[in-house]
Amino acid sequence: MEIVRNYIATMIALLAPVALIYSWVFYVTKLRKDPPNWRSRLTLVSLLLTTLGAALLPAMIALEPKANWTTYAGVPRQIDFEASWAKFAVRSLAAGFVLCFFGRPRLIAPLALASVGCILFWFAMTVR
């Protein structure tokens, strides 16, 4: 049972970038031409929040202070840095997840998959 759960979580995390790219392509090609309404605006906000949460992971990795894990020099500072970034990113992704259910119906599933997948990826990368 544990293997099945890990497999499902891995597949969701790996499909998240594909779902996010699909959402952006669909929004830019189809929805931008429609007259603006509240559903389109919520879809855009959800897309932006999900993209922000996903884009913060490479930025965090590039900017985090380096720690020596053999002597544990700088480890608390690195863990605190990662925790503060993870908190902001996961909250951004969670807000994007909630807002996607009020946006365009065609993009609910891809945005929900992208948000959940990015949250799983954040937990996998930052939990030690």
C-alpha positions as CSV (number, residue, x, y, z in Angstrom):
1,M,0.0,0.0,0.0
2,E,2.9,2.3,0.8
3,I,4.4,1.8,-2.6
4,V,1.1,2.7,-4.3
5,R,0.9,5.9,-2.3
6,N,4.4,6.9,-3.2
7,Y,3.8,6.0,-6.9
8,I,0.7,8.2,-7.0
9,A,2.4,11.1,-5.2
10,T,5.4,10.9,-7.6
11,M,3.2,10.8,-10.7
12,I,1.2,13.9,-9.4
13,A,4.5,15.8,-8.7
14,L,5.9,14.9,-12.2
15,L,2.7,15.8,-14.0
16,A,2.5,19.2,-12.2
17,P,4.8,21.1,-14.7
18,V,2.9,19.7,-17.7
19,A,-0.4,20.7,-16.2
20,L,0.9,24.2,-15.4
21,I,2.2,24.7,-18.9
22,Y,-1.0,23.4,-20.4
23,S,-3.0,25.9,-18.3
24,W,-0.9,28.8,-19.4
25,V,-1.1,27.8,-23.1
26,F,-4.8,27.4,-22.9
27,Y,-5.3,30.7,-21.1
28,V,-3.1,32.6,-23.6
29,T,-4.5,31.0,-26.7
30,K,-8.2,30.7,-25.8
31,L,-9.2,32.7,-22.8
32,R,-7.4,35.9,-23.5
33,K,-9.6,36.5,-26.5
34,D,-12.8,36.2,-24.5
35,P,-14.3,39.3,-22.8
36,P,-13.0,39.6,-19.3
37,N,-15.3,38.4,-16.5
38,W,-14.9,37.3,-12.9
39,R,-14.2,33.7,-13.9
40,S,-11.4,34.7,-16.2
41,R,-9.9,37.0,-13.6
42,L,-10.0,34.3,-10.9
43,T,-8.4,31.8,-13.4
44,L,-5.6,34.3,-14.0
45,V,-5.0,34.9,-10.3
46,S,-4.9,31.2,-9.7
47,L,-2.4,30.8,-12.6
48,L,-0.2,33.5,-11.2
49,L,-0.3,32.2,-7.6
50,T,0.5,28.6,-8.8
51,T,3.3,29.8,-11.0
52,L,4.7,31.9,-8.2
53,G,4.7,29.0,-5.8
54,A,6.4,26.8,-8.5
55,A,9.0,29.4,-9.4
56,L,10.1,30.0,-5.9
57,L,11.7,26.6,-5.5
58,P,14.6,27.2,-8.0
59,A,15.0,30.7,-6.6
60,M,15.2,29.3,-3.1
61,I,17.8,26.7,-4.1
62,A,19.9,29.4,-5.8
63,L,19.7,31.8,-2.9
64,E,19.9,29.6,0.1
65,P,22.9,29.8,2.4
66,K,25.2,26.9,2.1
67,A,25.7,24.6,5.0
68,N,28.3,21.9,5.8
69,W,26.3,18.8,6.6
70,T,29.4,16.9,7.9
71,T,30.2,19.4,10.6
72,Y,26.7,21.0,10.8
73,A,28.1,24.5,10.4
74,G,25.4,26.7,9.1
75,V,22.7,24.0,9.1
76,P,20.2,25.8,11.4
77,R,20.4,28.9,9.2
78,Q,19.8,26.9,6.0
79,I,16.8,25.0,7.5
80,D,15.3,28.3,8.8
81,F,15.8,29.8,5.3
82,E,14.1,26.9,3.6
83,A,11.2,26.8,6.1
84,S,10.4,30.5,5.6
85,W,10.4,30.2,1.8
86,A,8.4,26.9,1.9
87,K,5.8,28.5,4.1
88,F,5.2,31.4,1.7
89,A,5.3,29.1,-1.4
90,V,2.9,26.5,0.0
91,R,0.5,29.2,1.1
92,S,0.6,30.7,-2.4
93,L,0.0,27.3,-4.0
94,A,-2.8,26.5,-1.6
95,A,-4.5,29.8,-2.4
96,G,-4.1,29.0,-6.1
97,F,-5.7,25.6,-5.5
98,V,-8.7,27.1,-3.8
99,L,-9.2,29.8,-6.4
100,C,-9.0,27.4,-9.3
101,F,-12.4,25.9,-8.3
102,F,-14.1,29.3,-8.9
103,G,-12.4,29.9,-12.3
104,R,-12.9,28.5,-15.7
105,P,-14.2,24.9,-15.7
106,R,-11.8,23.8,-18.4
107,L,-8.8,24.7,-16.2
108,I,-10.0,23.4,-12.9
109,A,-8.4,20.0,-13.2
110,P,-5.0,21.1,-14.6
111,L,-4.6,23.9,-12.1
112,A,-5.6,21.7,-9.1
113,L,-3.1,19.1,-10.3
114,A,-0.4,21.7,-10.8
115,S,-1.0,23.2,-7.3
116,V,-1.1,19.8,-5.5
117,G,1.9,18.5,-7.4
118,C,4.0,21.6,-6.6
119,I,3.1,21.3,-3.0
120,L,4.2,17.7,-3.0
121,F,7.4,18.7,-4.7
122,W,8.0,21.4,-2.1
123,F,7.6,19.0,0.7
124,A,9.9,16.5,-1.0
125,M,12.6,19.0,-1.6
126,T,12.6,20.8,1.8
127,V,11.7,18.2,4.4
128,R,14.9,16.6,5.6
